[in-house]
Structure formats: C-alpha cells, structure tokens
Amino acid sequence: MIQLRLYTTLGCHLCEQLEALIHTLANDEVVLSHIEISDDAALMERYGVRIPVVIDEAGKELDRGFELERLSEWLKVRGWLDEVALATLTGPVPAPSPKAAYQRNGRRFLG
C-alpha cells in the first residue's frame, strides 16, 4: 500500500486531476491523506502557489504532479509506476473508423 499526503484546498481542480492520475498510474493501492492548507497560515505560505503538492513517506515533495511526465517519473523512482497504465495513457489515439458513403440523386453523402 502506498501512503501519500496531498496538500490541497477546497475546489482545487488540479488537485483532483493529480489524485485521479495517481490512482491510475500507481501499481498498488494508494491512500491519500488530504491536508487542507487554507486552515493554516504557515501551510498557506509554504504551499499556497504550489498546490497540488504530494509528499511520500520519506518527506520527498512533488509539486506540479498533474503534469504526466513529472508524476510518472516521480512514481517510477519509487517503484510505484504501473508501466502498462502509463503506456495506455500515452499511446496513440486510434483513428475513427470511416463512415460508409452512399449516393442519392447524383450527390455523395456520408452515412
């Protein structure tokens, strides 16, 4: 089990994005302890412009973890990265299948 702290604040969409990415990319169950920074002036001073910030059990911080490359490297260094999940997220997007065409009154339409 992976235990992390997430420094966040109410309504932080980047924090929600980071949390979803962590759960998607981690190769084990993740337990996130949410720490609300707006309740503490010292935390606001330290993390106010940096959230979301995630911290591992050793105290190593990652800010801007919502950037896929930064988060995946941070998880990989700790042995927590699910390589298959990362490949799925970064793999090529399949092209849409072509629609059938038909003609009516000399005009061509896509079905």
Residue pairs with C-beta under 8 A, 6 or more apart in sequence:
1 28
1 29
1 30
1 31
2 26
2 28
2 29
2 30
2 31
2 80
3 30
3 31
3 33
3 57
4 22
4 30
4 31
4 32
4 33
4 54
4 55
4 56
4 57
5 32
5 33
5 35
5 54
5 55
6 15
6 18
6 19
6 32
6 33
6 34
6 35
6 52
6 53
6 54
6 55
7 35
7 37
7 43
7 47
7 50
7 51
7 52
7 53
7 54
7 55
8 15
8 34
8 35
8 36
8 37
8 51
8 52
9 15
9 36
9 37
9 38
9 51
10 36
10 38
12 51
12 52
14 51
14 52
14 66
15 51
15 52
17 66
18 52
18 54
18 65
18 66
18 71
19 32
19 52
21 65
21 66
21 68
21 71
22 30
22 32
22 54
22 65
22 71
22 75
23 30
24 82
24 85
24 89
25 71
25 72
25 75
25 81
25 82
25 85
25 86
25 89
26 75
26 80
26 81
26 82
27 79
27 80
27 81
27 82
27 85
28 80
32 54
35 43
37 43
37 44
37 46
37 47
37 48
37 51
38 44
47 53
50 63
50 64
51 63
52 63
52 65
52 66
53 61
53 62
53 63
53 65
54 61
54 62
54 65
54 74
55 61
55 62
56 78
62 70
62 71
62 74
64 70
65 71
65 74
68 89
68 90
72 81
72 86
75 81
99 110
99 111
100 110
100 111
101 108
101 109
101 110
101 111
102 108
102 109
102 111
103 109
